[in-house]
Amino acid sequence: MRHLLLLLCLATPLPLMADTLEIPVGDQGDPHIVLPARGESQNAVLERFGLPDNEHPPVGKPPITRWDYREFSVYFESGRVIDAVRQHHAHPLTSPQNPSPKEPQ
């Protein structure tokens, strides 16, 4: 009898006891922003969107370069777009006007 009870306890699916975590999609930036297309060249991105606000040097192998615009970031490999993502809203304590959070006094 004990073996049957132990077997039933072990057979109970764990997801039935887990909590569900939900992340609102609306917090992921403005969905109406047009982003550069995968495979687009750096020159095409420059022509469509202008100079980026910030260019990060290549990192890794193969080298990946990131350009930051006000509303999105673009990732390049070998001069071609591999991904473009909308910016998350900056926390007021870490915005460009106030780059680092205040230390408690």
FIMIKOL-997616 format. One record per residue (C-alpha): residue number from 1; z, y, x. Coordinates in nm, 4 decimals, m for minus. Example, Ala and Ser with C-alpha at 12.3 -4.5 7.8 and 13.67 -1.06 7.14 Angstrom:
FIMIKOL-997616
+-----+----------+----------+----------+
:   k :       c3 :       c2 :       c1 :
+-----+----------+----------+----------+
:   1 :   0.7800 :  m0.4500 :   1.2300 :
:   2 :   0.7140 :  m0.1060 :   1.3670 :
+-----+----------+----------+----------+
end
This chain:
FIMIKOL-997616
+-----+----------+----------+----------+
:   k :       c3 :       c2 :       c1 :
+-----+----------+----------+----------+
:   1 :   0.0000 :   0.0000 :   0.0000 :
:   2 :   0.0868 :   0.2413 :   0.2841 :
:   3 :  m0.2478 :   0.1731 :   0.4476 :
:   4 :  m0.4293 :   0.2583 :   0.1263 :
:   5 :  m0.2356 :   0.5860 :   0.0921 :
:   6 :  m0.3086 :   0.6764 :   0.4564 :
:   7 :  m0.6770 :   0.5935 :   0.4069 :
:   8 :  m0.6930 :   0.8181 :   0.0976 :
:   9 :  m0.5269 :   1.1060 :   0.2862 :
:  10 :  m0.7720 :   1.0759 :   0.5744 :
:  11 :  m1.0713 :   1.0510 :   0.3391 :
:  12 :  m0.9856 :   1.3773 :   0.1584 :
:  13 :  m1.2441 :   1.6360 :   0.2638 :
:  14 :  m1.0868 :   1.9213 :   0.4602 :
:  15 :  m1.3174 :   2.1914 :   0.3160 :
:  16 :  m1.1414 :   2.1467 :  m0.0163 :
:  17 :  m0.8309 :   2.2919 :   0.1474 :
:  18 :  m1.0060 :   2.5752 :   0.3405 :
:  19 :  m1.0248 :   2.9440 :   0.2483 :
:  20 :  m1.3592 :   3.1166 :   0.2038 :
:  21 :  m1.4367 :   3.4220 :   0.4146 :
:  22 :  m1.6851 :   3.6688 :   0.2637 :
:  23 :  m1.8480 :   3.9540 :   0.4574 :
:  24 :  m2.0196 :   4.2193 :   0.2447 :
:  25 :  m2.3905 :   4.2458 :   0.3269 :
:  26 :  m2.3825 :   4.6161 :   0.2334 :
:  27 :  m2.1734 :   4.6894 :   0.5435 :
:  28 :  m2.4616 :   4.5920 :   0.7725 :
:  29 :  m2.6477 :   4.9257 :   0.7698 :
:  30 :  m2.9107 :   5.0817 :   0.5439 :
:  31 :  m3.1490 :   4.8032 :   0.4311 :
:  32 :  m3.4284 :   5.0583 :   0.3720 :
:  33 :  m3.4620 :   5.1527 :   0.7407 :
:  34 :  m3.7962 :   5.0387 :   0.8826 :
:  35 :  m3.7447 :   4.8379 :   1.2020 :
:  36 :  m3.9895 :   4.7550 :   1.4810 :
:  37 :  m4.1643 :   4.4213 :   1.4275 :
:  38 :  m4.1134 :   4.1185 :   1.6503 :
:  39 :  m4.3891 :   4.1061 :   1.9134 :
:  40 :  m4.4556 :   4.4814 :   1.9028 :
:  41 :  m4.5010 :   4.6422 :   2.2461 :
:  42 :  m4.2659 :   4.9008 :   2.3957 :
:  43 :  m4.5505 :   5.1552 :   2.3824 :
:  44 :  m4.6025 :   5.0894 :   2.0105 :
:  45 :  m4.2274 :   5.1374 :   1.9479 :
:  46 :  m4.2396 :   5.4667 :   2.1429 :
:  47 :  m4.5369 :   5.5855 :   1.9355 :
:  48 :  m4.3743 :   5.4947 :   1.6008 :
:  49 :  m4.0121 :   5.5925 :   1.6665 :
:  50 :  m4.0172 :   5.8275 :   1.9672 :
:  51 :  m3.7864 :   5.8164 :   2.2664 :
:  52 :  m3.4661 :   5.6151 :   2.2186 :
:  53 :  m3.1272 :   5.7864 :   2.2279 :
:  54 :  m3.0174 :   5.5423 :   2.4995 :
:  55 :  m3.1994 :   5.2906 :   2.7208 :
:  56 :  m2.9969 :   5.0057 :   2.8708 :
:  57 :  m3.1144 :   4.8430 :   3.1948 :
:  58 :  m3.2452 :   4.4850 :   3.1843 :
:  59 :  m2.9791 :   4.2128 :   3.1754 :
:  60 :  m3.0007 :   3.8373 :   3.2339 :
:  61 :  m3.2837 :   3.5935 :   3.2988 :
:  62 :  m3.5296 :   3.6483 :   3.1476 :
:  63 :  m3.4430 :   4.0195 :   3.1576 :
:  64 :  m3.3601 :   4.1639 :   2.8158 :
:  65 :  m3.3763 :   4.5412 :   2.7664 :
:  66 :  m3.2094 :   4.7283 :   2.4789 :
:  67 :  m3.3091 :   5.0640 :   2.3348 :
:  68 :  m3.0653 :   5.2335 :   2.0985 :
:  69 :  m3.1881 :   5.4647 :   1.8256 :
:  70 :  m2.9630 :   5.6455 :   1.5804 :
:  71 :  m2.9965 :   5.3837 :   1.3070 :
:  72 :  m3.0958 :   5.0686 :   1.4968 :
:  73 :  m3.1258 :   4.8919 :   1.8322 :
:  74 :  m3.4358 :   4.7178 :   1.9691 :
:  75 :  m3.4289 :   4.4266 :   2.2167 :
:  76 :  m3.7275 :   4.3658 :   2.4456 :
:  77 :  m3.8326 :   4.0772 :   2.6688 :
:  78 :  m4.1379 :   4.1254 :   2.8919 :
:  79 :  m4.2203 :   4.4534 :   2.7163 :
:  80 :  m4.2269 :   4.2984 :   2.3662 :
:  81 :  m3.9800 :   4.3267 :   2.0775 :
:  82 :  m3.7767 :   4.0097 :   2.0352 :
:  83 :  m3.5335 :   4.1567 :   1.7796 :
:  84 :  m3.4326 :   4.4800 :   1.6087 :
:  85 :  m3.0972 :   4.5245 :   1.4328 :
:  86 :  m2.9465 :   4.7963 :   1.2160 :
:  87 :  m2.6482 :   4.9812 :   1.3606 :
:  88 :  m2.3060 :   4.9249 :   1.2116 :
:  89 :  m2.1220 :   5.2377 :   1.1095 :
:  90 :  m1.9067 :   5.3650 :   1.3963 :
:  91 :  m1.5333 :   5.3819 :   1.3489 :
:  92 :  m1.4224 :   5.7482 :   1.3269 :
:  93 :  m1.1939 :   5.7083 :   1.6289 :
:  94 :  m1.4789 :   5.5792 :   1.8470 :
:  95 :  m1.7630 :   5.8067 :   1.7335 :
:  96 :  m1.9691 :   6.0014 :   1.9939 :
:  97 :  m1.7613 :   6.3125 :   1.9229 :
:  98 :  m1.4453 :   6.1197 :   2.0114 :
:  99 :  m1.5536 :   5.8405 :   2.2546 :
: 100 :  m1.2184 :   5.6710 :   2.3050 :
: 101 :  m0.9278 :   5.6142 :   2.0661 :
: 102 :  m0.6226 :   5.8335 :   2.1173 :
: 103 :  m0.3288 :   5.6709 :   2.2878 :
: 104 :  m0.0018 :   5.6830 :   2.0897 :
: 105 :   0.2330 :   5.9458 :   2.2305 :
+-----+----------+----------+----------+
end
